[in-house]
Amino acid sequence: MSALLKVENLSAGYGEAVVLNDVSVALDPGKTLALLGRNGTGKTTFMNTLAGATRQHGGSITLDGVALHKTPLHLRAAAGIGWVPQERNIFKSLTVDENLTAVARPGRADRAAPWTPVRVYELFPRLAERKTNLGSQLSGGEQQMLAVGRALVLNPKLLLLDEPLEGLAPIIVQELLRAIGRITREEGLSAIIVEQHPQAILAISDQAAVLDRGTVVHSGTARALLDQPELLDKLLGVAR
Ligand SMILES: Nc1ncnc2c1ncn2[C@@H]1O[C@H](COP(=O)(O)OP(=O)(O)OP(=O)(O)O)[C@@H](O)[C@H]1O
């Protein structure tokens, strides 16, 4: 199987500052990668770089055979990147429904059931109940659901979720984890998930990579890291 995403020898950062150094990652179609690491190790910078929001200094990014590093930020959604940034970026002055319909793109020919606002409401019934509420009137968890829904209706090839569970109540975390599992496992959408709750994300991921100081210091299966909690703690700098 050829990789959906191939990142090779990537270096990137902000202006002259280089944050990511020689990062290589590959992801097969339909698979999920958990991207882990301590604070400030470059996880968000990696996601931002896939989305085209940083300065790339070197290396290459290929999505579905297309050289993404040559595609500017405003064309990356059309190129297949569904980005849910840490700050969620929903339109706060539009209703839930307007948020979804404003960005919806037709599905790709290879998808039997494209994501539409209707399907997003099935996935997140809470959003269906809030259709006419403004983005600014939603709770943090509902905003996160809307941000995920907005990325889905773009019908991306690769979904990027940057700390989707951050700051959310445990019951909402469970709802989101179930929904993410459905999107990836059942619907077969490829995803990269950055998270501070490693166990929860590893449990729904296929692969794992750990960043430290802008470099990949571990990569393998998610299962192997779940089975070796001491190794995981060591990689994440957690004292036992
Ligand atoms: N807009 C920016 N301009 C300059 N430097 C930045 C910017 N954003 C992040 N950095 C720097 O890049 C490095 C990596 O930060 P990044 O946010 O990618 O890490 P992270 O692993 O996602 O951390 P966290 O878990 O805290 O979100 C840090 O040293 C940070 O100070």
The ligand as a MOL file (V3000), in Angstrom:
LIG
                    3D

  0  0  0     0  0            999 V3000
M  V30 BEGIN CTAB
M  V30 COUNTS 31 33 0 0 0
M  V30 BEGIN ATOM
M  V30 1 N 4.0320 31.7170 16.2990 0
M  V30 2 C 5.2300 31.3570 16.7780 0
M  V30 3 N 6.3220 32.1120 16.5600 0
M  V30 4 C 7.5510 31.7480 17.0180 0
M  V30 5 N 7.7840 30.6200 17.7240 0
M  V30 6 C 6.7370 29.8290 17.9780 0
M  V30 7 C 5.4040 30.1430 17.5250 0
M  V30 8 N 4.5770 29.1450 17.9160 0
M  V30 9 C 5.3530 28.2540 18.5960 0
M  V30 10 N 6.6400 28.6610 18.6240 0
M  V30 11 C 7.7670 27.9400 19.2680 0
M  V30 12 O 7.8740 26.6660 18.6590 0
M  V30 13 C 8.2340 25.6910 19.6380 0
M  V30 14 C 7.2720 24.5200 19.5270 0
M  V30 15 O 5.9640 24.9430 19.8680 0
M  V30 16 P 4.6800 24.0930 19.5220 0
M  V30 17 O 3.5080 24.9040 19.9140 0
M  V30 18 O 4.7720 23.5630 18.1550 0
M  V30 19 O 4.8670 22.8620 20.5460 0
M  V30 20 P 3.8040 21.8280 21.0800 0
M  V30 21 O 4.5500 20.5410 21.1730 0
M  V30 22 O 2.5880 21.8480 20.2550 0
M  V30 23 O 3.5030 22.3560 22.5340 0
M  V30 24 P 2.1390 22.4060 23.3750 0
M  V30 25 O 1.8680 21.0160 23.7740 0
M  V30 26 O 2.5170 23.2860 24.5050 0
M  V30 27 O 1.0830 22.9950 22.4850 0
M  V30 28 C 8.2230 26.3780 20.9830 0
M  V30 29 O 9.5560 26.6550 21.3510 0
M  V30 30 C 7.4610 27.6510 20.7260 0
M  V30 31 O 7.9400 28.6890 21.5400 0
M  V30 END ATOM
M  V30 BEGIN BOND
M  V30 1 1 1 2
M  V30 2 1 2 3
M  V30 3 2 2 7
M  V30 4 2 3 4
M  V30 5 1 4 5
M  V30 6 2 5 6
M  V30 7 1 6 7
M  V30 8 1 6 10
M  V30 9 1 7 8
M  V30 10 2 8 9
M  V30 11 1 9 10
M  V30 12 1 10 11
M  V30 13 1 11 12
M  V30 14 1 11 30
M  V30 15 1 12 13
M  V30 16 1 13 14
M  V30 17 1 13 28
M  V30 18 1 14 15
M  V30 19 1 15 16
M  V30 20 2 16 17
M  V30 21 1 16 18
M  V30 22 1 16 19
M  V30 23 1 19 20
M  V30 24 2 20 21
M  V30 25 1 20 22
M  V30 26 1 20 23
M  V30 27 1 23 24
M  V30 28 2 24 25
M  V30 29 1 24 26
M  V30 30 1 24 27
M  V30 31 1 28 29
M  V30 32 1 28 30
M  V30 33 1 30 31
M  V30 END BOND
M  V30 END CTAB
M  END
